[in-house]
Amino acid sequence: MFTIVLIILIIVSLVLLALFLLPKFPVLANIKVAELKAEKQAEVKMQLLEKRFKSKFGFLNKVINSKFVRKTGEVIAKIYQSLVKAEKKYKEEKKKKKIEQFSQMEKDERIKESLAKAEEFFKDENYSEAEKVYIEIIALDSQNTVAYLGLAKVYIKLKDFEHAKELYEYVLKIEKASDRAFSGLGDVAASKGDWERARDNYQKSIELAKKNPEHYLDLAEAYYRLNNPGRALTAIRRASELEPKNPKYLDFLIEAAILNKNKILALDSYNKLDEFRKKIQEL
């Protein structure tokens, strides 16, 4: 009789300890170690969790390994093992997480730094590394349109136009008024020689960002390809008005003026361009 009562007391103690400890798992999981790098936080949290668990249940090892319990305490042993398995499973799931939870400030700072790094890779034409960084940013923030747009630019350079198109269309689902997404769709259409669709998308980008000269340059190119030099001239003149000292726009403006037989505009643009060339040579 005494043995049965003892077993019941031990079981009740185990259950009470389990009910007390298990609710603490989420609390321990939320411990933040601000001094450590983000990559080490999950490992440290698991160590704290394991230490807390052992401090609560360590004494059971002696009880379970005793001759008395080996003969009469199979139920107790099973309960203990189930708790150990639960703790082990929890630890393994935390280790599988590749990305740690940052505070919003930490996350924003990391994304900012990563975007700058991706842009540098892109400028250096290291598209594979730029792609990796953009994907890492998206893993941190699935709604980051800047990263999606950057990744789409990478795919344009890699001539992976289908994936680029998918990304631009996805951006428009997140941000319907994205002029850069429409401009990107225009680039995808242009790459396929579909200049009418390219023109339409470039026009949409201008409607959303009327002071972006690059959109007017793209539109001028589309009209040029569609054998409409008059509209091409109008578009490139607008780009040049927005950035009158940009040689790229002046160069296109001269060509468009010649096609439209506008001698005065062609000479005026040429003189401006020549002036810039002389200043560059004097540097």
C-alpha positions as CSV (number, residue, x, y, z in Angstrom):
1,M,0.0,0.0,0.0
2,F,2.8,2.4,0.9
3,T,4.5,1.7,-2.4
4,I,1.3,2.5,-4.4
5,V,0.9,5.8,-2.4
6,L,4.6,6.7,-3.0
7,I,4.2,6.1,-6.8
8,I,1.1,8.2,-6.9
9,L,2.8,11.0,-5.1
10,I,5.8,10.9,-7.5
11,I,3.5,10.9,-10.5
12,V,1.5,13.8,-9.1
13,S,4.7,15.7,-8.4
14,L,5.9,15.1,-12.0
15,V,2.6,16.3,-13.4
16,L,2.7,19.5,-11.3
17,L,6.3,20.2,-12.2
18,A,5.4,19.7,-15.9
19,L,2.5,22.0,-15.7
20,F,4.7,24.6,-14.0
21,L,7.6,24.3,-16.4
22,L,6.1,23.8,-19.8
23,P,4.4,27.3,-19.8
24,K,7.9,28.8,-19.2
25,F,9.2,27.5,-22.5
26,P,7.7,30.4,-24.6
27,V,9.1,32.9,-22.0
28,L,12.6,31.4,-22.3
29,A,12.2,31.3,-26.0
30,N,11.7,35.1,-26.0
31,I,14.9,35.8,-24.0
32,K,16.9,38.4,-25.9
33,V,20.7,38.5,-25.6
34,A,21.3,42.0,-26.9
35,E,25.0,41.8,-26.4
36,L,25.5,38.9,-28.8
37,K,25.3,38.7,-32.5
38,A,22.0,37.6,-33.9
39,E,23.4,34.3,-35.3
40,K,24.3,33.1,-31.7
41,Q,21.0,34.1,-30.0
42,A,19.1,30.9,-30.7
43,E,22.0,28.7,-29.5
44,V,22.2,30.7,-26.2
45,K,18.5,30.6,-25.6
46,M,18.6,26.8,-26.0
47,Q,21.4,26.5,-23.5
48,L,19.4,28.6,-21.0
49,L,16.3,26.4,-21.7
50,E,18.3,23.2,-21.2
51,K,19.9,24.5,-18.0
52,R,16.5,25.5,-16.6
53,F,15.0,22.1,-17.5
54,K,17.8,20.1,-15.9
55,S,17.7,22.2,-12.7
56,K,14.0,21.3,-12.4
57,F,14.3,17.6,-13.3
58,G,17.9,16.7,-12.7
59,F,17.1,15.0,-9.3
60,L,14.9,12.5,-11.2
61,N,17.9,10.8,-12.7
62,K,18.7,9.4,-9.2
63,V,15.2,8.3,-8.6
64,I,14.7,6.8,-12.0
65,N,18.0,4.9,-11.9
66,S,17.3,3.4,-8.5
67,K,16.5,-0.3,-8.2
68,F,13.1,0.4,-6.7
69,V,11.9,2.7,-9.6
70,R,13.4,0.4,-12.2
71,K,11.0,-2.3,-11.0
72,T,7.9,-0.3,-10.1
73,G,8.2,3.1,-11.9
74,E,7.9,2.4,-15.6
75,V,5.0,4.9,-15.8
76,I,7.2,7.5,-14.2
77,A,10.0,6.8,-16.6
78,K,7.8,7.1,-19.6
79,I,6.5,10.5,-18.4
80,Y,10.0,11.8,-17.9
81,Q,11.1,10.5,-21.3
82,S,8.2,12.2,-22.9
83,L,9.2,15.5,-21.3
84,V,12.8,15.1,-22.5
85,K,11.6,14.4,-26.0
86,A,9.4,17.5,-25.9
87,E,12.3,19.6,-24.8
88,K,14.6,18.1,-27.5
89,K,12.0,18.6,-30.2
90,Y,11.6,22.2,-29.2
91,K,15.3,22.8,-29.2
92,E,15.7,21.2,-32.7
93,E,12.9,23.4,-34.1
94,K,14.6,26.5,-32.9
95,K,17.9,25.5,-34.4
96,K,16.3,25.0,-37.7
97,K,15.4,28.6,-37.9
98,K,17.9,30.3,-40.2
99,I,16.7,33.8,-39.5
100,E,16.5,35.3,-36.0
101,Q,13.8,37.6,-34.8
102,F,15.2,41.1,-34.6
103,S,13.7,44.1,-33.1
104,Q,12.2,46.4,-35.7
105,M,15.0,48.8,-35.4
106,E,17.6,46.1,-35.8
107,K,15.8,44.6,-38.8
108,D,15.5,48.0,-40.5
109,E,19.2,48.7,-40.0
110,R,20.2,45.3,-41.4
111,I,17.9,45.7,-44.4
112,K,19.3,49.2,-45.1
113,E,22.9,47.9,-45.0
114,S,22.0,44.9,-47.2
115,L,20.3,47.1,-49.8
116,A,23.5,49.2,-50.1
117,K,25.6,46.1,-50.4
118,A,23.3,44.7,-53.1
119,E,23.5,47.9,-55.1
120,E,27.3,47.8,-54.9
121,F,27.3,44.3,-56.2
122,F,25.0,45.4,-59.0
123,K,27.1,48.3,-60.0
124,D,30.2,46.0,-60.0
125,E,28.2,43.6,-62.3
126,N,28.5,40.9,-59.7
127,Y,24.9,39.8,-60.3
128,S,25.1,36.5,-58.6
129,E,26.1,38.1,-55.2
130,A,23.5,40.9,-55.7
131,E,20.8,38.2,-56.2
132,K,21.8,36.4,-53.0
133,V,21.6,39.6,-50.9
134,Y,18.3,40.7,-52.4
135,I,16.8,37.3,-51.6
136,E,18.2,37.5,-48.0
137,I,16.4,40.9,-47.6
138,I,13.1,39.4,-48.9
139,A,13.5,36.6,-46.4
140,L,13.6,39.3,-43.7
141,D,10.8,41.4,-45.1
142,S,8.5,39.7,-47.6
143,Q,6.9,43.1,-48.4
144,N,10.1,45.0,-49.3
145,T,9.4,46.3,-52.8
146,V,12.8,47.8,-53.1
147,A,14.4,44.4,-52.8
148,Y,12.0,42.9,-55.3
149,L,12.7,45.7,-57.8
150,G,16.4,45.3,-57.3
151,L,16.2,41.5,-57.8
152,A,14.1,42.1,-61.0
153,K,16.9,44.4,-62.3
154,V,19.4,41.6,-61.7
155,Y,17.2,39.2,-63.7
156,I,16.9,41.7,-66.5
157,K,20.7,41.8,-66.7
158,L,20.9,38.0,-66.6
159,K,18.3,38.0,-69.4
160,D,15.9,36.0,-67.2
161,F,12.9,38.1,-68.4
162,E,10.2,35.8,-67.2
163,H,11.2,35.9,-63.6
164,A,11.8,39.7,-63.9
165,K,8.2,40.1,-65.2
166,E,6.8,38.0,-62.3
167,L,8.6,40.1,-59.8
168,Y,7.4,43.4,-61.3
169,E,3.8,42.1,-61.4
170,Y,4.2,41.0,-57.7
171,V,5.4,44.5,-56.7
172,L,2.2,45.9,-58.3
173,K,0.2,43.7,-56.0
174,I,1.9,45.1,-53.0
175,E,2.2,48.7,-54.3
176,K,-0.3,49.5,-57.1
177,A,1.3,52.9,-57.8
178,S,4.8,51.7,-58.4
179,D,6.2,53.7,-61.3
180,R,9.4,51.6,-61.2
181,A,7.4,48.4,-61.6
182,F,5.7,49.7,-64.7
183,S,9.0,50.9,-66.1
184,G,10.4,47.5,-65.5
185,L,7.5,45.8,-67.3
186,G,8.3,48.2,-70.1
187,D,11.9,47.0,-70.2
188,V,10.7,43.4,-70.3
189,A,8.4,44.1,-73.2
190,A,11.2,46.0,-75.0
191,S,13.6,43.1,-74.5
192,K,11.1,41.0,-76.5
193,G,10.7,43.6,-79.2
194,D,7.1,44.4,-78.1
195,W,7.5,48.2,-78.3
196,E,3.8,49.0,-78.2
197,R,3.5,47.3,-74.8
198,A,6.7,48.9,-73.7
199,R,5.3,52.3,-74.7
200,D,2.1,51.7,-72.7
201,N,4.0,50.7,-69.6
202,Y,6.4,53.6,-69.9
203,Q,3.5,56.0,-70.2
204,K,2.0,54.5,-67.0
205,S,5.3,55.0,-65.2
206,I,5.3,58.7,-66.3
207,E,1.7,59.2,-65.0
208,L,2.9,58.0,-61.6
209,A,6.3,59.9,-61.6
210,K,6.1,62.9,-63.9
211,K,9.4,64.3,-62.8
212,N,11.5,61.2,-63.5
213,P,13.5,62.0,-66.7
214,E,14.5,58.3,-67.1
215,H,10.9,57.4,-67.8
216,Y,10.7,60.0,-70.6
217,L,13.9,58.7,-72.1
218,D,12.5,55.2,-72.1
219,L,9.3,56.5,-73.7
220,A,11.3,58.4,-76.3
221,E,13.2,55.1,-77.2
222,A,9.8,53.3,-77.6
223,Y,8.5,56.0,-79.9
224,Y,11.7,55.9,-81.9
225,R,11.4,52.2,-82.3
226,L,7.8,52.6,-83.4
227,N,8.9,55.0,-86.1
228,N,7.3,58.0,-84.5
229,P,10.1,60.6,-84.3
230,G,7.7,63.4,-83.4
231,R,6.6,61.8,-80.2
232,A,10.1,60.6,-79.5
233,L,11.3,64.3,-79.7
234,T,8.6,65.5,-77.4
235,A,9.5,62.8,-74.8
236,I,13.2,63.4,-74.9
237,R,12.8,67.2,-74.7
238,R,10.9,66.7,-71.5
239,A,13.7,64.6,-70.1
240,S,16.2,67.2,-71.1
241,E,14.2,70.0,-69.5
242,L,14.2,68.1,-66.2
243,E,17.9,67.5,-66.4
244,P,19.3,70.1,-68.8
245,K,23.0,69.2,-68.1
246,N,22.7,65.5,-68.6
247,P,24.8,64.5,-71.7
248,K,22.8,61.3,-72.1
249,Y,19.6,63.2,-72.7
250,L,21.3,65.8,-74.9
251,D,22.8,63.2,-77.1
252,F,19.4,61.6,-77.7
253,L,17.9,65.0,-78.2
254,I,20.3,65.8,-81.0
255,E,19.4,62.6,-82.8
256,A,15.7,63.2,-82.4
257,A,16.0,66.8,-83.6
258,I,17.9,65.6,-86.7
259,L,15.2,63.0,-87.5
260,N,12.6,65.7,-87.2
261,K,14.7,68.1,-89.3
262,N,14.8,70.6,-86.5
263,K,18.1,72.2,-87.3
264,I,18.0,75.0,-84.6
265,L,17.2,72.5,-81.8
266,A,19.9,70.1,-83.1
267,L,22.6,72.8,-83.1
268,D,21.6,74.3,-79.8
269,S,21.7,70.8,-78.2
270,Y,25.0,70.0,-79.9
271,N,26.6,73.3,-78.6
272,K,25.5,72.4,-75.1
273,L,26.9,68.9,-75.4
274,D,30.1,70.2,-76.9
275,E,30.5,72.6,-74.0
276,F,30.2,69.8,-71.6
277,R,32.7,67.7,-73.5
278,K,35.3,70.6,-73.3
279,K,34.7,71.0,-69.6
280,I,35.3,67.3,-69.1
281,Q,38.5,67.4,-71.1
282,E,39.8,70.3,-68.9
283,L,39.4,68.2,-65.8
